[in-house]
Amino acid sequence: MGNIISINGQRGPLIAIGGGTACGKSKAREYACTMHKAYGARFSDHLRSVARKQGRPTDKKTLQAIWLEEREKYGFDHFLPAFMCERLKQYLGMPMIVEGLRMPHDVQMLRSFAKRNGAAFGFIYIDASKEDRFNWNNKRRHERQKLPWTIDKFEESEGHDCESRLAEICKLADVCIQNEPSVPLRVFVEKVSSEMKRYM
């Protein structure tokens, strides 16, 4: 478990959320941002911005391809947390909730950023079984009027380089929350939001 950085009343806090595809990260962030009047952002926002500028779609496969291209362009894996830290500088006076961490350096760079700026930092990892995430992913695709994925396509996406180190960042979490189909969505997001109160 990571150490919790002392709160400075003038800054932050900065709370990060990680986890696999369709684990519930976005729902948790959206609810918590409303409850805590926080600024919210996703690591994938930069990739979506690049896709739109290039006139490309913003589906998962395209964003993963752009991740590889951007890594080649900048020459290092940690370009996404570098962009995120730069973006967060203007929001240090309010709570900040960021989702989509997938690499150990994502956690380390945000933790260091918070420390340098006198903000509390907490990292919450949301875990869920592959079967549940596969089903939730297809439910989300149905809601967006997209064709469902086969399990083979889901596993291919899970095997991408940018998804390969989730088990490592789980070990860096200050708290790990299990998301299960038996738990109503409202109860799940309230639980995540409640965990964030310790940093507020």
HELIX and SHEET records of a PDB file:
HELIX    1   1 LYS A   25  HIS A   36  1                                  12    
HELIX    2   2 ASP A   45  LYS A   53  1                                   9    
HELIX    3   3 LYS A   60  TYR A   74  1                                  15    
HELIX    4   4 PHE A   79  LEU A   88  1                                  10    
HELIX    5   5 LYS A   89  TYR A   91  5                                   3    
HELIX    6   6 PRO A  104  ARG A  116  1                                  13    
HELIX    7   7 LYS A  130  GLU A  143  1                                  14    
HELIX    8   8 ILE A  151  GLU A  158  1                                   8    
HELIX    9   9 ASP A  161  GLU A  163  5                                   3    
HELIX   10  10 LEU A  166  CYS A  170  1                                   5    
HELIX   11  11 LEU A  185  MET A  196  1                                  12    
HELIX   12  12 LYS A  197  TYR A  199  5                                   3    
SHEET    1   A 5 TYR A  39  ARG A  42  0                                        
SHEET    2   A 5 MET A  96  LEU A 101  1                                        
SHEET    3   A 5 LEU A  14  GLY A  19  1                                        
SHEET    4   A 5 PHE A 121  ASP A 127  1                                        
SHEET    5   A 5 VAL A 175  GLN A 178  1                                        
END                                                                             
